[in-house]
Amino acid sequence: MASDFAVFLGEMMRRPKEVSAIAPSSQAVARMMTAGVEQVSGPIVEIGPGTGSFTRAILDRGVAPERLILMEMNPRFCETLREKFPGVTVLNRPAQEIESLGLANIGSVISGVPVLARPQIQREVVGRAFNVMARDGVFVQITYSPNAPIPPEVQAELGVRATKRGTVWANLPPARVFEFRRSAQ
């Protein structure tokens, strides 16, 4: 199997509009993104998993593979994910289709989808995810911006609030991790 970086680089060159990062996420970012995921109940959905940095961290936290659903648009990444993570459900579908999976009470969504870079999908991705999440569900998002990747007015419209988990300097580029929860809990 090709290395994660080789697969990532190849797909970044072939499909630059789909791969918005310049390198796979570091283990340090993966640990911050997945903190507490082992404590949630219900399904866990990872959107935009790429080569699986966060997927590995989720499984390393003791989450059973059958609880994890990956939604990835890139067919090559899907193939790699299926090889690396037996028992995990890998769907070659965009994050915007999360409502059509037939899931309810999702405990957590871990997102590598670049919602900051694509404002038009903020409502489609985050809003639709919250439509099928448990009341206490958490949506965790990576960004390279110092601010929440969804502006306050869109957060208010979606009925969510952002909290910054932290900054990981040991990543290329340095990454921030935000979590979104329902405003009225």
Secondary structure in CASP SS format (residue, H / E / C, confidence):
PFRMAT SS
TARGET T0000
AUTHOR 0000-0000-0000
METHOD secondary structure of the structure
MODEL  1
M C 1.00
A C 1.00
S C 1.00
D H 1.00
F H 1.00
A H 1.00
V H 1.00
F H 1.00
L H 1.00
G H 1.00
E H 1.00
M H 1.00
M H 1.00
R H 1.00
R C 1.00
P C 1.00
K C 1.00
E C 1.00
V C 1.00
S C 1.00
A C 1.00
I C 1.00
A C 1.00
P C 1.00
S C 1.00
S C 1.00
Q H 1.00
A H 1.00
V H 1.00
A H 1.00
R H 1.00
M H 1.00
M H 1.00
T H 1.00
A C 1.00
G C 1.00
V H 1.00
E H 1.00
Q H 1.00
V C 1.00
S C 1.00
G C 1.00
P C 1.00
I E 1.00
V E 1.00
E E 1.00
I E 1.00
G C 1.00
P C 1.00
G C 1.00
T C 1.00
G C 1.00
S H 1.00
F H 1.00
T H 1.00
R H 1.00
A H 1.00
I H 1.00
L H 1.00
D H 1.00
R C 1.00
G C 1.00
V C 1.00
A C 1.00
P H 1.00
E H 1.00
R H 1.00
L E 1.00
I E 1.00
L E 1.00
M E 1.00
E C 1.00
M C 1.00
N C 1.00
P H 1.00
R H 1.00
F H 1.00
C H 1.00
E H 1.00
T H 1.00
L H 1.00
R H 1.00
E H 1.00
K H 1.00
F C 1.00
P C 1.00
G C 1.00
V C 1.00
T E 1.00
V E 1.00
L E 1.00
N C 1.00
R C 1.00
P C 1.00
A H 1.00
Q H 1.00
E H 1.00
I H 1.00
E H 1.00
S H 1.00
L H 1.00
G C 1.00
L C 1.00
A C 1.00
N C 1.00
I E 1.00
G E 1.00
S E 1.00
V E 1.00
I E 1.00
S E 1.00
G C 1.00
V C 1.00
P C 1.00
V C 1.00
L C 1.00
A C 1.00
R C 1.00
P H 1.00
Q H 1.00
I H 1.00
Q H 1.00
R H 1.00
E H 1.00
V H 1.00
V H 1.00
G H 1.00
R H 1.00
A H 1.00
F H 1.00
N H 1.00
V C 1.00
M E 1.00
A E 1.00
R E 1.00
D E 1.00
G E 1.00
V E 1.00
F E 1.00
V E 1.00
Q E 1.00
I E 1.00
T E 1.00
Y C 1.00
S C 1.00
P C 1.00
N C 1.00
A C 1.00
P C 1.00
I C 1.00
P C 1.00
P H 1.00
E H 1.00
V H 1.00
Q H 1.00
A H 1.00
E H 1.00
L H 1.00
G C 1.00
V E 1.00
R E 1.00
A E 1.00
T E 1.00
K E 1.00
R E 1.00
G E 1.00
T E 1.00
V E 1.00
W C 1.00
A C 1.00
N C 1.00
L C 1.00
P C 1.00
P C 1.00
A E 1.00
R E 1.00
V E 1.00
F E 1.00
E E 1.00
F E 1.00
R E 1.00
R E 1.00
S C 1.00
A C 1.00
Q C 1.00
END
